[in-house]
Amino acid sequence: MPDLAARMVDTIINLAIDFLIAPALIFLILGGWVLIQHLSRIFAQKHPELGPAKEEGGGCGSHNCQHCNEHKICDDVKQ
């Protein structure tokens, strides 16, 4: 009987650790993503000759793709 109780306690502790580690890891990854976006914006401000920082979903990087030409998304950038 003591062996069963010890295994149950060990299992409960392992589950608790797993439930604490997983969310912490997710928040660390998301925090790193936000930090990298912030640092890229700062770099783009310090080096305007390289152009603006490319945001996700912000269109094509080369401003030469068919999608931009069809929808006239990049007209301001081309001029």
C-alpha positions as CSV (number, residue, x, y, z in Angstrom):
1,M,0.0,0.0,0.0
2,P,2.7,2.6,0.7
3,D,4.2,1.9,-2.7
4,L,0.9,2.8,-4.4
5,A,0.5,6.0,-2.4
6,A,4.1,7.0,-3.3
7,R,3.4,6.4,-7.0
8,M,0.2,8.4,-6.9
9,V,1.9,11.3,-5.2
10,D,4.8,11.1,-7.8
11,T,2.3,11.0,-10.6
12,I,0.4,14.0,-9.3
13,I,3.6,16.0,-8.9
14,N,4.7,15.1,-12.4
15,L,1.3,16.2,-13.8
16,A,1.5,19.5,-11.9
17,I,5.0,20.2,-13.2
18,D,3.9,19.4,-16.7
19,F,0.9,21.8,-16.4
20,L,3.2,24.5,-15.2
21,I,6.0,24.0,-17.7
22,A,3.8,23.9,-20.8
23,P,2.1,27.4,-20.3
24,A,5.4,28.9,-19.2
25,L,7.1,27.6,-22.3
26,I,4.3,29.0,-24.5
27,F,4.5,32.4,-22.9
28,L,8.3,32.4,-23.3
29,I,8.1,31.6,-27.0
30,L,5.4,34.3,-27.6
31,G,7.4,36.8,-25.5
32,G,10.5,36.1,-27.7
33,W,8.4,36.6,-30.8
34,V,7.2,40.0,-29.6
35,L,10.7,41.0,-28.5
36,I,12.1,40.2,-32.0
37,Q,9.4,42.2,-33.7
38,H,10.2,45.1,-31.4
39,L,13.9,44.9,-32.0
40,S,13.3,44.8,-35.8
41,R,11.2,47.9,-35.6
42,I,13.9,49.7,-33.7
43,F,16.5,48.5,-36.2
44,A,14.3,49.8,-39.1
45,Q,14.0,53.2,-37.4
46,K,17.8,53.5,-37.0
47,H,18.4,52.3,-40.6
48,P,15.8,53.9,-42.9
49,E,17.9,53.3,-46.0
50,L,17.0,49.6,-45.6
51,G,13.3,50.2,-45.8
52,P,10.6,49.5,-43.3
53,A,10.4,46.4,-41.2
54,K,8.3,43.8,-42.9
55,E,5.3,42.8,-40.9
56,E,3.4,39.6,-41.3
57,G,0.6,39.9,-43.7
58,G,1.9,43.2,-44.9
59,G,2.2,42.3,-48.6
60,C,5.1,41.2,-50.7
61,G,8.7,42.1,-49.9
62,S,9.8,42.9,-53.4
63,H,6.8,44.9,-54.5
64,N,6.9,43.1,-57.8
65,C,4.4,40.3,-57.3
66,Q,1.2,39.8,-59.3
67,H,-1.0,40.1,-56.3
68,C,0.2,43.6,-55.5
69,N,-0.1,44.7,-59.1
70,E,-3.7,43.4,-59.4
71,H,-4.9,45.0,-56.3
72,K,-2.8,48.1,-56.5
73,I,-1.6,47.6,-52.9
74,C,1.9,48.6,-53.4
75,D,1.4,51.7,-55.6
76,D,2.5,54.1,-52.8
77,V,5.7,52.1,-52.3
78,K,6.6,51.9,-56.0
79,Q,6.5,55.7,-56.5
